[in-house]
Amino acid sequence: MKFLKQISVFFLLATAFVSCNDEDPDTDGPTIEITNISDNQEFKFGEDLVMNFMFTDQTGVYEYAYEIYSKDNLPKEFKVNQKLFDLQGYFTEINQIQTVILPEKSTNETYAEGDYLIKVQASDINQIVSTYYKPIRIVYPETQE
């Protein structure tokens, strides 16, 4: 019985020693930036919208998603449904470039001009999610008459 008591005390002390950690736990999600687009920057339908995403996180980003939609839920809004990207690993800092082709004006489809949002979400290995919004404007190019 004395032997079991000693083993129990040993395991209790070992568990207490192992669970002590000087680092603070990760409670923050990834930091997200779009580095090549300024707030309310104007884009034209018919052009490419290139987005340079920068993600940083102390434990590592492993996936991200983005979508584009009208800020005011306009009728006939241009929309990019959420696209999810698995980074096939985790990274404390990573740069990703994505391009969206903004549709040209056509006789059968016209999209609403105005204020749009690029919504970006990223998750770290602890499944803490951050959300970032970048406001932009999308308009049709002026036509020469």
C-alpha positions in Angstrom: 0.0 0.0 0.0 2.9 2.3 0.8 4.3 1.7 -2.6 1.0 2.7 -4.3 0.9 5.9 -2.3 4.4 6.8 -3.4 3.6 6.1 -7.0 0.4 8.3 -6.7 2.4 11.1 -5.2 5.0 10.8 -8.0 2.4 10.9 -10.8 0.7 13.9 -9.1 3.9 15.8 -8.9 4.9 14.8 -12.4 1.6 16.0 -13.8 1.8 19.4 -11.9 5.4 19.8 -13.3 4.5 19.0 -16.9 1.4 21.3 -16.8 3.4 24.3 -15.8 4.2 26.4 -18.8 5.8 29.9 -18.9 4.1 30.8 -22.2 0.8 32.5 -22.3 -1.9 30.5 -24.2 -2.8 31.6 -27.7 -6.1 33.5 -27.4 -5.8 35.6 -30.5 -6.7 34.6 -34.0 -4.5 35.3 -37.0 -3.7 38.9 -38.1 -5.0 39.5 -41.6 -4.1 42.3 -44.1 -4.7 43.0 -47.7 -1.4 44.8 -48.5 -2.0 46.0 -52.0 -5.5 47.6 -51.8 -6.3 50.8 -49.9 -9.7 51.4 -48.2 -12.4 52.4 -50.7 -10.1 51.8 -53.7 -12.0 51.9 -57.0 -12.0 49.0 -59.4 -13.6 48.7 -62.8 -15.8 45.9 -64.0 -13.9 44.1 -66.8 -10.6 44.3 -64.8 -8.7 41.8 -62.7 -9.0 42.4 -58.9 -5.7 41.1 -57.5 -5.6 40.6 -53.7 -2.3 40.1 -51.8 -3.2 38.6 -48.4 -0.7 38.6 -45.5 -1.5 36.3 -42.6 0.5 36.1 -39.3 -0.1 34.1 -36.2 2.0 32.9 -33.2 0.9 29.3 -33.5 0.3 29.1 -37.2 -2.4 29.8 -39.8 -3.7 26.7 -41.5 -6.7 27.9 -43.6 -8.3 31.0 -44.9 -11.4 32.0 -47.0 -12.5 35.1 -48.8 -15.7 36.4 -50.4 -16.8 39.6 -52.0 -20.3 41.1 -51.8 -22.2 44.4 -51.9 -21.9 46.4 -48.7 -25.6 47.3 -48.9 -26.9 44.0 -50.4 -27.8 45.8 -53.6 -30.1 44.0 -56.1 -28.0 42.6 -59.0 -24.9 42.8 -56.9 -21.7 41.2 -58.1 -20.8 38.4 -55.7 -17.9 36.0 -55.2 -19.2 33.2 -52.9 -16.8 32.1 -50.1 -13.7 30.3 -51.4 -11.9 28.2 -48.8 -8.1 27.5 -49.0 -6.3 24.8 -47.0 -2.7 25.8 -46.7 -1.5 22.1 -46.4 0.3 22.9 -43.2 0.5 25.7 -40.7 2.5 29.0 -41.0 3.4 31.7 -38.6 3.6 34.1 -41.6 2.4 33.5 -45.1 1.6 35.7 -48.2 -1.1 34.5 -50.6 -2.2 36.1 -53.9 -5.7 35.6 -55.3 -7.2 37.1 -58.4 -10.9 37.7 -59.3 -11.9 38.7 -62.8 -14.6 41.3 -62.5 -17.1 40.7 -65.3 -17.5 43.1 -68.2 -20.8 44.8 -68.9 -22.9 42.8 -71.3 -26.4 43.1 -72.9 -27.8 40.3 -70.8 -26.1 40.9 -67.4 -25.5 44.2 -65.6 -24.2 44.3 -62.0 -24.8 47.0 -59.5 -22.0 49.6 -59.1 -21.2 50.8 -55.6 -19.6 49.9 -52.3 -18.4 46.3 -51.8 -16.6 44.4 -49.1 -13.9 41.9 -49.3 -14.3 39.6 -46.3 -11.4 37.5 -45.3 -11.3 34.9 -42.5 -8.4 32.9 -41.3 -8.1 30.1 -38.7 -5.0 29.1 -36.7 -4.2 25.6 -35.5 -6.1 26.2 -32.3 -9.2 26.9 -34.4 -9.3 30.6 -33.4 -10.9 32.5 -36.3 -10.2 36.1 -37.2 -12.3 38.2 -39.7 -11.1 41.1 -41.7 -13.1 43.5 -44.0 -11.7 45.7 -46.7 -14.1 48.2 -48.3 -13.8 48.8 -52.0 -15.8 50.4 -54.9 -16.6 48.6 -58.1 -17.9 50.7 -61.0 -18.2 50.4 -64.8 -15.6 52.2 -66.9 -16.8 55.4 -68.5 -17.9 54.9 -72.1 -16.9 57.1 -74.9 -20.0 58.3 -76.8 
